[in-house]
């Protein structure tokens, strides 16, 4: 039995798991550090507004994420096939879709939440 093979495979898994863990810890730190810092400099009311704005902007990113995941492979294929005109057309249509969707939600929330 080749024990070196199992050791190399386990080592690669441990390196991958370690890298993933470090990335997750760093992500948590970077996404929460602003709140920790702002809580020291802002009043409770201002900090509440800040947290609200951060949540709303995160929601906007969540709305545009699925569109980019769906469109990016097609854009890459069009770019690799040197079909710049279709790529530009698809990019403009998808950008318009996200802009209209997000803008409509923002306007709707601003008009009807009072």
N, C-alpha and C positions, 0 to 999 in steps of 0.2 A: 504494500500500500504506500502511496506517495504522500507522506505527511507534509512535505513542503508545499504541495498544491493547496491543501486545506489551510495551512498557515497563511499563505499569500492571499487566499480568498477571504479569510477572516480579517486579515490586516486591511484589505481594501474596504470591507464593510465597516470596520471600525473607523477608518479615515473618513468615509462618507458620512457616517453617523455623527462623528465629531464635528465635521464641517457644517452639517445641517444644524446641529445643536448651537454652535457658535453663531450661525446666521440668525437663528430664531431668537437667541438672547439679544443680539445686537438690534434686531428689528423691534423687539419689545422696548428696549432702552430708547431707541431713536424716536419711536412713535409716542412714548409717554414722557420724554424728557421736557418737551415744550410745556406740557401741562404742569409739571413740577416747577419749572422755572417761572411760568406765568402766575402760578398761585402765590408766589412770594412777592410779586410786584403789583398785582392787581387787587382791587377790592373784590369781595365775594360776588357782588352784582356784575361787575365787569368781567370777572372770570366766568360767570354763567353765560354771558353773551359770547365770550370767546369760545367756550365749549360748544355752544349751539352752532356757531359758524363753522367750526371744525367738523362737526357732525354732518352739517348740510353739504359741505364741500366733499366729504367722504362719500356721501350718498350720490353726488353727481358723478364721481369717479366710478361708483358701482353701476350706474346706469350706462356709462359708455364702455365699460369693460367687456361685456358680452359681444357688443358689436365689433370691437377691435379683434377679439379672439376669432370671430367668425370670418372677418374680412382679411386679416393679415395673411393667411396662406394663399389666398387668391391674388393678393397684391404681390406677394413674393413670386408666384408663378408668372404673372404678367411681366414683372420686372426682369426675370431671368430669360423670358422669351423675347425681350426687346420690343414689347408691345406697349410703348409708353403712353400712347393715346388712350387705350382702354384702361390702363392703370390709373391715369389721371382722372378719367371719367368715373371709375369706381371709387376712387378716393374722395372726389368731390361729392358724389352721391351719399357715401357713408358718413362723411363729415356733416353734410346737410341733415341727414337723418338724426344724428346725435344732437346737433345744435337745436333742431326743432323740438325734439323730445325733451331735452333738458330745459330749454327756454320755456316751453309750455308748462312743465312742472313747476318751475320757479315762479312764473307769473301766476299760475293757479294758486300756489301756496301763499304768495304775497297778497293776493286779492281776497282770498276767502278764509284766511286764518284770523281775521280781526273780529 
